Every structure is written in structure tokens, then in C-alpha cells.
Amino acid sequence: MTDATNQPSRLERTLWIAAIGLAALGTWVMYDALPGINWGLWTTAAALGVFLFLRTPPSRAIVIPAAAAIIIAFGSAVTADEFMNFLTVLSVIVLLAFEMLLSPDPRIRRITAGFFLAAPIVAFASAMMEALNRTAHALDLVRSDRARSVLRGLAITLPVVVVFALLLSTADPTFADWRETVKNLLSSWEFLPRTIFFIGLLAIALGAFGFAAYAEPKAAPLSERVPRKFIGATERLMLLSSLAVLFWLFLAVQLSYLFGNLPRIQGSGITFADYARRGFAELTVVATASVVLILVSERFGRENGRVGQIRIATLAVLIAVLLLLGSAFNRVLLYEEAYGFTTARLYAQAYMLIVGFALLALGWEMRGEIDPSRFFRRTFATATVVFIALLYWNHHAWIANKNIDRVGSTGKLDTAYLTRDLALDAVPTLVERLPTLPEPMRSELQHALVARNAKRPRLFKTEWYEWNVRRSAAAAALKQIQSP
């Protein structure tokens, strides 16, 4: 049986070995590398590393963020969209922060809007503090006789091994190549930023693993702080009733064209662009702000009467806002029909779907007492699912197909947008559709594709850990149309 006194030192050794391994993996496959399978591999190792040091069996409060982080991270091996990759990094940071902070007290009710906003900052600060604690503890261990013997052994062994390796490099070409690689690395100072990157990853990994292993949960039971109720029932009823009257009056006035086509009405003075852009901006802001106002009313409102009237007014607002949101969605559809498809318009529609679900979730909450934290978790989960769907769905190829399909009816093709603003994800589809285009559109699109991607020298030569499904497909498609 292992002596219990050896357990702390064994845990410390395991922490350091795991942190060094994770930092080394990240430095190897992620430093100065294109996003690909590398991000998924490192995120998986990081998420599993936290599980390794949990003191309690994993709960769904930890498993769900970790699984979502891994799924999103592997999306970087699918899409080559730089904007989606940027959102991937942010999402993985937030979700891994969730996993770390929830590790000592894995109760899903801790996930609130405030927790979400503060998680990355709190997790980073906590990881740095824990890394300092683990480093200080390691320095204390170094003062032991056994540790001093190991350090003296390294001081004697390393110089001898280096000298012998240099001598052997003159007798073997492989050793000679390794010697030149090390020499070039040291002479060019390329090792310095790589070393800094390694140290940064090491600190974060050591702190995160140490937090999971040592952080103590709060002794007090989880309870939400009751906010000060400063909005009376009369004020709430006046606010919500006024909004309901305003929204339904707006719907009644525009009933003849709300879901139709206002620009086609003679004398309206409104173009398609004005109609769609103003419609989305105004109606979506109204929908989002209405959700916030209802939550504030419920959170800080006093229940001193008129509960039924307030509920009716709130439902009237929700139903009206859902109709307004549907109108905004329809306006974007009209804009796409008239001017074509873009990622910005698609993302606007995705956002409206999330807001629409939030309105439905808020209506569902009104069956009883509204729980803002539970409402946030449901909305956040919906937004995560929508993001994952966009990440894995090749919407760039879909947009390219839709715009090329419109050529037959409009006789126009925005070559600049297709080759400049769409990601590499669309390149195979654009190359495949070239034969379907008339001249000179075909030649213009082919020339633009070659010229645009000639500025990507790393597109055709990548490391194994930079492998990406759509980037590889784009490189293969471009080779077909490049001049010999």
C-alpha cells in the first residue's frame, strides 16, 4: 500500500508532467500553424486533462461544456473561414473556462449571464494564481536532498551528452542535420517566441489542472442573491401595456405590406436596400431590447398586485415582437431575392432565429416564475447549437451556388464578392460551376480565383496537423484551373 504522505508529491509530479505535455503538444502543433486538426487535438487534450484531476465524478455541468469545446474546436479542421475560426477560438476559451471554474463545484445552476461574461477573465486570473502556487511548491521540493541530487546529475550529464552528440554528428548525416537545425534555430532566435509561447501554455495548463485538483468549493449552498425590487406593479403595467399597444399599432398600420414588398408600392420612396437594411436593424433591435426589458421587469419588479394584467401585457408584447421578428426575417429574404446571398445576410438570419427562440423560451418561462439564469442557459445552448451548425455546414458553398443560379435570371455575377469575401470553403464549388457560366463570366471568375489564391503560399504545402477538409479540397480544385 502506498504511504499517504507520498500522495501530495505524486499529484504534484502528475500535474507538472501533464501540464508540460499539454504545453509541448500545443507548441508543436499550434505555434505559427494554420488552423486545422491541431486545434481539435489540443482542445481534446486540455479538456481531458481537467477530467484527470477532478476530485469528484464528472457531472453534466462539466461534461457538456467540455464536449461542446471539443466539437467546436474540431470544426477548424472542417471550415477554412477565418471569421468562423476566430469565433471558434473565443468559444473554446469560454467553454474551457466553464469546465475549469465548475470543476470544484459542478452545479449547472452556477452558469448565469454574469458567470458567462466573467468566466474567461476569472479563469485566466485563477489559473495564473494557481500556477504561481504550484511553482512555489515545486521550488520548495527542489530544496530536498533527492531533488538536489537530480539537479547535480543533470548539470553533469547534459554537457557530456552535448559534447558526445557533436562528435557523433561528424560521423552520421542524420546527426549532422539535427546539429544544423539546432544551430540555425539558435542563430536566428526563432526559438525565443516559441519558448515564450510554450511557457504561456505551460502556465495556463498548470494553473487549470491545479485548480481542478486543489480548489475548494464554497461551503455555502448555492443561492441566488435576491435583487432589490424597485419597479412597482403600476409602473410595470404601464410600461408593458404601452409597448404592447405600440407594437400592435405598428402591426396594424403596416398590415397591408408588413410581410410583403413595400418597395413595389408606388410612391413609397423606399428602395429594396433601405427596406431590408432598415427593417433588420430596427426590428431586430426592438426584438432584442424587448427581451431585455421583460427580464428587467420580472427581475426588479415588485409583485404587489395586478399580476394577471402584467402577464397578459407581457404575452401581448411577446407575440407582437415575434411577428415583428418574422417581418425582419422576411425583409432579409426579399433582399437576398433582389440582390443575392452573402454571409452577412445569412448570419443576420441566424441571429434572428436565436432571438426568436429566446422569445419562445421567455414565453415558456412565464408559465411560472421567470428564472433569468435558466432562461440564459437555454438561450446560450441554442446559440451554441446554431454556431456549430454554421461551423460544419458549408454555407460559403451554398451561397456560391445560390448566386451562380441567379445568373440565368439576372445576367449578373458579383465575381469580386465570390472570390474576395467568400472563404476557401467556396472554391471547389466555384471551380465545379465554371463550365455552367457563359463567357466572359467564366474567364473572369477563373482568373480572379487563380489571382486571389496565388497570394496564399501555404495553401499547397502544410504540415499534417494543419490538415483541413475544405482547405485541402480548395487546393486540389485550384490546381485544376491553374495554367500549366
C-alpha positions in Angstrom: 0.0 0.0 0.0 1.3 3.5 -0.9 2.2 5.7 2.0 -0.4 8.6 2.3 2.5 11.1 2.7 3.6 10.4 -0.8 0.3 11.3 -2.3 0.8 15.1 -2.5 4.2 14.8 -4.2 2.9 12.2 -6.6 0.0 14.5 -7.5 2.4 17.4 -8.0 4.6 15.3 -10.3 1.5 14.3 -12.3 0.3 17.9 -12.6 3.7 19.0 -13.9 4.0 16.1 -16.3 0.5 16.7 -17.7 1.0 20.4 -18.0 4.4 20.1 -19.7 2.9 17.6 -22.1 0.0 19.7 -23.0 2.2 22.8 -23.5 4.6 20.8 -25.6 1.8 19.5 -27.7 0.3 23.0 -28.2 3.7 24.4 -29.1 4.4 21.7 -31.6 1.1 21.7 -33.5 -0.3 25.2 -32.9 2.5 27.7 -32.9 2.7 29.6 -36.2 0.4 26.9 -37.7 -2.7 27.2 -39.8 -6.0 26.1 -38.0 -6.8 22.5 -38.7 -7.0 19.3 -36.9 -4.4 20.7 -34.5 -7.0 22.8 -32.6 -9.2 19.9 -32.0 -6.4 17.7 -30.8 -5.1 20.3 -28.3 -8.6 21.1 -27.0 -9.4 17.5 -26.5 -6.1 17.0 -24.5 -6.9 20.1 -22.5 -10.4 19.1 -21.7 -9.5 15.5 -20.8 -6.6 16.9 -18.7 -9.0 18.7 -16.4 -11.1 15.5 -16.1 -7.9 13.7 -15.0 -7.6 15.9 -11.9 -11.2 16.1 -10.8 -11.9 15.1 -7.3 -15.4 14.1 -7.9 -17.1 12.1 -10.8 -17.7 14.3 -13.8 -21.2 15.8 -13.9 -23.1 17.1 -16.9 -22.2 20.7 -15.9 -18.6 19.9 -16.8 -19.1 17.3 -19.5 -21.4 19.4 -21.6 -19.0 22.5 -21.9 -16.0 20.2 -22.5 -17.8 18.2 -25.2 -19.0 21.4 -26.9 -15.5 22.8 -26.8 -14.1 19.7 -28.5 -16.8 19.6 -31.2 -16.3 23.3 -31.9 -12.5 23.0 -32.0 -12.6 20.2 -34.5 -14.7 22.5 -36.7 -11.4 24.2 -37.5 -10.5 21.0 -39.4 -13.6 21.4 -41.5 -14.1 25.1 -42.3 -11.4 27.4 -43.7 -13.4 30.5 -42.9 -11.2 32.9 -40.9 -14.1 34.6 -39.2 -15.6 31.3 -38.1 -12.1 30.3 -36.9 -11.9 33.5 -34.8 -15.3 32.7 -33.3 -14.1 29.1 -32.7 -11.2 30.4 -30.6 -13.5 32.6 -28.5 -16.0 29.8 -28.0 -13.3 27.3 -26.9 -11.8 29.8 -24.5 -15.2 30.4 -22.9 -16.2 26.7 -22.7 -12.9 25.6 -21.3 -13.2 28.4 -18.7 -16.6 26.9 -17.8 -15.1 23.5 -17.4 -12.3 24.7 -15.2 -14.3 27.0 -13.0 -17.1 24.4 -12.5 -14.6 21.6 -11.6 -14.6 22.1 -7.8 -18.4 22.8 -7.6 -20.1 21.3 -10.7 -23.6 22.6 -10.4 -25.2 23.7 -13.6 -27.2 26.4 -11.9 -23.9 28.3 -11.4 -24.0 29.1 -15.2 -25.6 32.5 -15.4 -25.2 35.5 -17.7 -22.8 37.1 -15.2 -20.8 33.8 -14.9 -20.6 33.7 -18.7 -19.3 37.3 -19.0 -16.7 36.9 -16.3 -15.6 33.3 -16.9 -12.6 33.9 -19.3 -11.1 36.7 -17.1 -11.8 34.8 -13.8 -10.4 31.5 -15.2 -7.3 33.2 -16.5 -6.6 35.0 -13.2 -7.3 31.9 -11.2 -5.1 29.8 -13.4 -2.2 32.3 -13.1 -2.5 32.3 -9.3 -2.6 28.5 -9.1 0.4 28.3 -11.5 2.3 30.5 -9.1 1.3 28.4 -6.2 2.4 25.2 -7.9 5.7 26.8 -9.0 6.4 27.9 -5.4 5.6 24.4 -4.1 7.9 22.9 -6.7 10.7 25.2 -5.6 10.2 24.0 -2.0 10.5 20.4 -3.3 13.7 21.3 -5.1 15.4 22.1 -1.8 15.2 18.4 -0.8 18.3 16.2 -0.9 16.8 14.0 -3.6 16.0 16.9 -5.9 19.4 18.4 -5.4 21.0 15.1 -6.5 18.8 15.1 -9.6 19.8 18.7 -10.5 23.5 17.9 -9.9 23.1 14.8 -12.2 21.6 17.0 -14.9 24.4 19.5 -14.6 26.9 16.8 -15.1 25.1 14.8 -17.7 23.9 17.4 -20.2 27.3 18.9 -21.1 28.7 15.4 -21.6 25.8 14.3 -23.8 26.0 17.6 -25.9 29.7 17.1 -26.5 29.4 13.5 -27.5 26.4 14.3 -29.8 28.5 17.0 -31.6 31.3 14.5 -32.1 28.9 11.9 -33.4 27.4 14.4 -35.8 30.6 14.4 -37.8 30.2 10.7 -38.4 26.5 10.5 -39.3 24.4 12.6 -41.8 21.2 12.4 -39.7 23.0 13.7 -36.6 24.6 16.4 -38.8 21.2 17.5 -40.0 20.0 17.7 -36.4 23.1 19.7 -35.4 22.5 22.2 -38.3 18.8 22.5 -37.3 19.6 23.4 -33.8 22.4 25.8 -34.9 20.0 27.6 -37.3 17.3 27.8 -34.6 19.7 29.3 -32.1 21.3 31.7 -34.5 18.0 33.0 -35.9 16.5 33.5 -32.5 13.3 31.7 -33.7 13.4 29.6 -30.5 12.6 32.7 -28.4 9.0 33.4 -29.4 8.3 29.6 -29.5 9.7 29.3 -25.9 7.5 32.2 -24.8 4.5 30.5 -26.3 5.4 27.3 -24.5 5.8 29.0 -21.2 2.5 30.7 -21.6 0.7 27.4 -22.4 2.5 25.8 -19.5 1.3 28.4 -17.0 -2.3 28.1 -18.2 -2.3 24.3 -18.2 -0.6 24.0 -14.9 -3.0 26.5 -13.3 -6.1 24.9 -14.8 -5.1 21.4 -13.8 -4.0 22.7 -10.3 -7.4 24.5 -9.9 -9.3 21.3 -10.7 -7.1 19.3 -8.2 -6.9 21.8 -5.3 -9.6 24.4 -5.5 -12.2 24.1 -2.7 -15.9 24.5 -3.4 -17.8 27.1 -1.5 -19.2 25.8 1.7 -22.4 27.8 1.5 -25.2 26.3 -0.6 -25.8 27.8 -4.0 -28.4 30.6 -3.7 -29.2 33.5 -6.0 -29.0 36.9 -4.5 -32.4 38.4 -4.3 -32.2 41.8 -6.2 -33.8 44.9 -4.8 -37.3 45.3 -6.2 -37.7 48.9 -7.2 -40.3 48.8 -10.1 -43.8 48.8 -8.9 -46.7 46.9 -10.4 -48.3 50.1 -11.7 -45.1 51.1 -13.5 -44.6 47.6 -14.9 -48.1 47.5 -16.2 -47.8 51.0 -17.8 -44.5 50.1 -19.5 -45.6 46.7 -20.9 -49.1 47.9 -21.9 -47.6 50.9 -23.7 -45.2 48.6 -25.6 -48.0 46.2 -26.5 -50.2 49.0 -27.8 -47.3 50.5 -29.8 -46.2 47.2 -31.3 -49.7 46.1 -32.2 -50.5 49.6 -33.7 -47.3 49.2 -35.8 -48.5 45.8 -37.0 -52.0 47.1 -37.8 -50.7 50.2 -39.7 -48.4 48.0 -41.8 -50.7 45.0 -42.1 -51.0 45.5 -45.9 -47.3 45.2 -46.6 -45.5 44.1 -43.5 -44.8 40.6 -44.9 -45.0 41.8 -48.5 -42.9 44.1 -50.6 -43.2 47.8 -49.7 -40.7 48.9 -52.3 -43.1 47.8 -55.1 -45.8 50.2 -53.8 -45.7 53.2 -56.0 -44.8 56.4 -54.2 -43.3 54.7 -51.2 -39.9 56.2 -51.8 -38.2 53.2 -50.3 -35.7 51.0 -52.2 -35.1 47.3 -51.6 -31.8 48.2 -49.8 -33.5 50.7 -47.5 -36.4 48.3 -46.8 -34.3 45.3 -45.9 -31.5 47.1 -44.0 -33.7 49.4 -42.0 -36.1 46.6 -41.4 -33.5 44.2 -40.0 -31.7 46.9 -37.9 -34.8 48.4 -36.4 -37.0 45.3 -35.9 -34.2 43.1 -34.6 -33.1 45.8 -32.1 -36.7 46.1 -31.0 -36.9 42.3 -30.5 -33.7 42.1 -28.6 -34.4 45.1 -26.4 -37.9 43.7 -25.7 -36.4 40.5 -24.2 -34.1 42.6 -22.0 -37.0 44.9 -20.8 -39.2 41.9 -19.9 -36.4 40.3 -18.0 -35.6 43.5 -16.1 -39.3 44.0 -15.4 -39.5 40.5 -13.9 -36.2 40.6 -12.1 -36.6 44.0 -10.4 -40.4 44.3 -10.4 -42.5 44.2 -7.2 -45.4 41.8 -7.2 -47.8 43.9 -5.2 -50.9 43.3 -7.3 -52.0 43.2 -10.9 -50.1 40.0 -11.6 -52.7 38.8 -14.1 -52.8 42.1 -16.0 -49.0 42.2 -16.2 -48.9 38.6 -17.5 -51.4 39.5 -20.3 -49.5 42.6 -21.3 -46.2 40.7 -21.3 -47.7 38.0 -23.6 -49.1 40.6 -25.9 -45.6 42.1 -26.2 -44.0 38.8 -26.8 -46.5 37.8 -29.6 -46.1 41.2 -31.3 -42.4 41.1 -31.1 -42.4 37.6 -32.7 -44.4 38.9 -35.6 -42.0 41.9 -35.9 -39.1 39.5 -35.9 -40.8 37.4 -38.6 -41.1 40.6 -40.7 -37.4 41.3 -40.3 -36.6 37.8 -41.4 -38.8 38.2 -44.4 -37.2 41.5 -45.4 -33.8 39.8 -45.5 -35.3 37.1 -47.7 -36.6 39.8 -50.1 -33.1 41.5 -50.1 -31.5 38.2 -51.0 -34.0 37.6 -53.7 -33.2 41.0 -55.2 -29.5 41.4 -54.6 -28.1 37.9 -54.0 -26.8 36.0 -51.0 -24.0 36.9 -48.6 -22.6 35.6 -45.4 -23.7 38.8 -43.6 -27.3 38.3 -44.6 -27.1 34.6 -43.6 -25.6 35.5 -40.2 -28.4 38.1 -39.7 -30.9 35.4 -40.2 -29.1 33.0 -37.8 -29.2 35.7 -35.2 -32.9 36.3 -35.7 -33.5 32.6 -35.2 -31.7 32.7 -31.9 -33.7 35.8 -30.8 -36.9 34.1 -31.9 -36.1 31.1 -29.7 -35.3 33.4 -26.8 -38.7 34.9 -27.1 -40.3 31.5 -27.2 -38.2 30.4 -24.2 -39.3 33.6 -22.3 -42.9 32.8 -23.1 -42.4 29.3 -21.7 -40.8 30.7 -18.6 -44.0 32.8 -18.0 -45.9 29.6 -17.0 -44.4 30.2 -13.6 -41.8 32.5 -12.0 -39.2 33.5 -14.6 -35.7 32.3 -13.8 -33.3 34.5 -15.7 -30.4 32.1 -15.2 -32.3 29.2 -16.6 -33.5 31.3 -19.5 -29.9 32.3 -20.2 -28.7 28.7 -20.2 -31.4 27.7 -22.7 -30.6 30.7 -25.0 -26.8 30.1 -24.7 -27.3 26.4 -25.6 -29.4 27.4 -28.6 -26.8 29.9 -29.8 -24.1 27.2 -29.4 -26.1 24.7 -31.5 -26.6 27.3 -34.2 -22.9 28.2 -34.2 -21.9 24.5 -34.5 -24.4 24.1 -37.4 -22.8 27.1 -39.2 -19.3 25.8 -38.4 -19.9 22.4 -40.0 -22.3 23.4 -42.8 -20.5 24.7 -45.8 -22.6 27.8 -46.1 -20.0 29.5 -48.3 -20.5 26.8 -51.0 -24.3 27.2 -50.6 -24.0 31.0 -51.1 -21.8 30.5 -54.1 -24.3 28.1 -55.7 -27.3 30.4 -55.0 -25.5 33.4 -56.6 -24.5 31.4 -59.7 -28.0 30.0 -60.0 -29.3 33.6 -60.2 -27.1 34.4 -63.3 -29.8 32.9 -65.6 -32.4 35.3 -64.4 -30.4 38.4 -63.7 -27.4 38.1 -66.1 -25.1 39.4 -63.4 -22.4 37.8 -61.2 -20.5 39.5 -58.5 -17.1 38.0 -59.2 -15.3 40.2 -56.7 -17.5 39.1 -53.8 -17.3 35.4 -54.7 -13.5 35.4 -54.8 -12.7 38.1 -52.3 -15.3 37.8 -49.5 -16.2 34.1 -49.5 -13.8 31.7 -47.8 -11.8 28.9 -49.3 -14.8 26.7 -48.5 -16.5 28.0 -51.6 -13.6 27.4 -54.0 -14.4 23.8 -55.0 -18.0 24.8 -55.8 -16.9 27.8 -57.8 -14.5 25.7 -59.8 -17.1 23.0 -60.3 -19.7 25.6 -61.6 -17.3 27.3 -64.0 -18.5 25.3 -67.0 -22.1 26.4 -66.4 -21.2 30.1 -66.7 -21.3 31.9 -70.1 -18.3 33.9 -71.3 -16.8 36.3 -70.3 -18.1 35.5 -66.8 -16.3 32.1 -66.8 -12.9 33.5 -67.7 -13.3 36.4 -65.3 -14.2 34.1 -62.4 -11.4 31.7 -63.2 -8.8 34.4 -63.5 -10.0 36.0 -60.2 -9.8 32.7 -58.4 -6.3 32.0 -59.5 -5.1 35.6 -58.8 -6.7 35.7 -55.4 -5.3 32.4 -54.1 -1.9 32.8 -55.6 -1.3 35.1 -52.6 -1.7 32.1 -50.3 1.7 30.3 -50.4 0.9 28.0 -47.5 -2.3 26.7 -49.2 -0.5 24.0 -51.1 2.1 23.0 -48.5 1.0 22.3 -45.0 2.0 20.1 -42.1 -0.1 17.1 -41.1 -1.5 18.8 -38.1 -2.7 21.7 -40.3 -4.9 19.4 -42.3 -8.3 20.9 -43.1 -11.0 19.3 -45.2 -12.1 22.3 -47.2 -8.6 23.9 -47.5 -7.4 20.6 -49.0 -10.3 20.5 -51.4 -9.7 24.1 -52.4 -6.1 23.4 -53.1 -7.0 20.4 -55.3 -9.6 22.5 -57.2 -7.3 25.4 -57.8 -4.6 23.0 -59.3 -7.2 22.0 -61.9 -7.6 25.5 -63.2 -4.1 26.9 -62.9 -2.3 27.4 -66.2 0.5 24.8 -66.8 
